[in-house]
């Protein structure tokens, strides 16, 4: 029984006629002292007098079944311009410690994993969810699902490069991610409409359904896309290891969002930017998060218009790096001077027997 319930038993019928304000205090000897303040029910009032706001709040209820409500202590800031419309409830520090709960242990938002299905069962599930939402079965998706031999072992590729994903189809793809683990997932972000541009990547993260995420597109996208991709890369309990981004324009803000999550995830080992328009600041912002990364094994910056200036900044990272093993800077415009800077940095790597072992600087016409 909770504390208020025990208090009600103790006071009996008197409790029904009177409101009870219960406060908890822990004494030096560890015992719990319970202070009770009795007051009559009334209408809610606030005072803006010089002595400050009146923190006593009671609410009036016309129902005969409800004779009293508990009084709450309000943490009220008189300087807050929203003080007349918003209030916050505060709790004693010791009480807060007593109710500190790890909600992950309660089973909220915990995906239990892909169920083992036969190919026929998988196809039946796909047709069923399409019929339930009055969405036409897509032959391209049906063909790809029909070759699935094992839906649980991340051996399947799902190619959505020519597939338009609308808000109405989101539940279809959510069901697919619930039923199959994919080795590679190809997405054309230009064909994601409305909230699909956000939700599809949240599904990838939540259902742990992909090992390699491969994105294509031509349009300029705002930070919503990159924040969603960063969310997909944020869960260190997932199996996502590779992220490939092709032909997209990425701002510094988008890069920072991604690296903030990748740097905290020890499973993300391969990051590819191929033909992307990286909107660099004069300080080449990608270098700073690279210096802070401890887990990335391969970095591919191919055909992203790197020049001599960027090689001088990358050189600092190369000298101090100890996690990266492969660096691919092919099809850039670093020139002879940039090449010499990079080679010198490779020779001067600070850590013996670790660091970059494979360096690519190919130029393909």
Secondary structure as UniProt FT lines:
FT   HELIX           3..11
FT   HELIX           13..17
FT   STRAND          19..26
FT   TURN            28..29
FT   STRAND          32..39
FT   TURN            50..51
FT   STRAND          74..75
FT   TURN            78..79
FT   TURN            81..85
FT   STRAND          88..89
FT   HELIX           93..98
FT   HELIX           103..106
FT   TURN            107..109
FT   HELIX           119..132
FT   TURN            133..134
FT   HELIX           139..145
FT   TURN            146..147
FT   STRAND          156..160
FT   TURN            161..162
FT   HELIX           167..169
FT   HELIX           170..179
FT   STRAND          182..188
FT   HELIX           189..191
FT   TURN            194..195
FT   HELIX           196..207
FT   STRAND          210..216
FT   HELIX           223..232
FT   TURN            236..237
FT   STRAND          242..246
FT   STRAND          249..250
FT   HELIX           252..262
FT   TURN            263..264
FT   TURN            266..267
FT   STRAND          270..274
FT   STRAND          277..278
FT   TURN            282..283
FT   HELIX           286..292
FT   STRAND          298..302
FT   HELIX           308..320
FT   STRAND          326..328
FT   HELIX           335..347
FT   TURN            352..353
FT   STRAND          358..360
//
